[in-house]
Amino acid sequence: MLDFYILPKLGDIPIQEITSDQLEGFFRELVKSGGKKNNPLPHGTYKSCANVLSMGLNYAVSKKKLGASGCIIVSASTIRT
């Protein structure tokens, strides 16, 4: 998940600079064309990506690398269309 979906799109952005708008755009792109041959990403894979990203951001908060207010995750149900 991390190497294939998350890091290619968000890996160059310092964690403190990731915004909720960037996360929402990332998830929208995954939903629309993140699957094989630019097809929609399967829901289970999408949920796994969201969980991995959420765990990483929560870990950064616990290690004081990211303020809790900066850790706004767009819920999967909000993005799924």
C-alpha positions in Angstrom: 0.0 0.0 0.0 2.6 2.5 1.1 5.1 2.0 -1.7 2.6 1.4 -4.5 -0.2 4.0 -3.7 0.7 6.4 -1.0 4.4 7.4 -1.3 4.4 8.0 -5.1 1.7 10.7 -4.6 2.4 12.1 -1.1 6.0 10.9 -0.3 7.7 14.2 -1.4 5.5 16.4 0.9 6.8 16.9 4.4 4.2 15.4 6.8 3.7 18.7 8.5 2.7 20.3 5.2 0.1 17.7 4.1 -3.3 19.4 4.0 -6.8 17.9 4.1 -7.3 19.2 0.6 -4.3 17.3 -0.6 -5.6 14.1 1.2 -9.0 14.6 -0.3 -7.5 15.0 -3.8 -5.3 11.9 -3.3 -8.3 9.8 -2.3 -10.5 11.1 -5.1 -7.7 10.1 -7.6 -7.5 6.7 -6.0 -11.2 6.1 -6.3 -11.4 7.3 -9.9 -8.2 5.9 -11.5 -6.0 4.2 -8.9 -6.7 0.6 -10.0 -5.2 -1.4 -12.8 -5.1 0.3 -16.2 -6.4 3.5 -14.6 -9.7 1.9 -13.6 -11.4 2.7 -10.3 -9.6 1.2 -7.3 -11.4 -1.7 -5.6 -13.1 -0.6 -2.4 -11.1 -3.0 -0.2 -7.8 -1.7 -1.5 -9.0 1.9 -1.1 -10.0 1.2 2.6 -6.6 -0.4 3.2 -4.8 2.7 1.8 -6.9 5.0 4.0 -6.1 2.8 7.0 -2.4 2.8 6.4 -2.3 6.6 5.8 -4.4 7.1 9.0 -2.1 4.9 11.1 0.9 6.8 9.8 -0.5 10.2 10.5 -1.7 9.0 14.0 1.8 7.7 14.7 3.3 11.1 13.7 0.9 12.8 16.1 1.9 10.4 18.9 5.6 11.2 18.2 4.9 15.0 18.2 5.9 15.3 14.6 2.4 16.5 13.6 -0.1 18.4 15.6 -3.5 16.7 16.2 -5.2 19.6 14.4 -3.2 18.9 11.3 -4.3 15.3 11.2 -7.7 15.6 9.5 -8.5 12.5 7.5 -11.3 12.6 5.0 -13.5 9.6 5.8 -13.8 6.9 3.2 -17.6 7.3 2.9 -17.1 11.0 2.0 -14.9 10.3 -1.0 -16.4 7.1 -2.3 -18.7 8.0 -5.3 
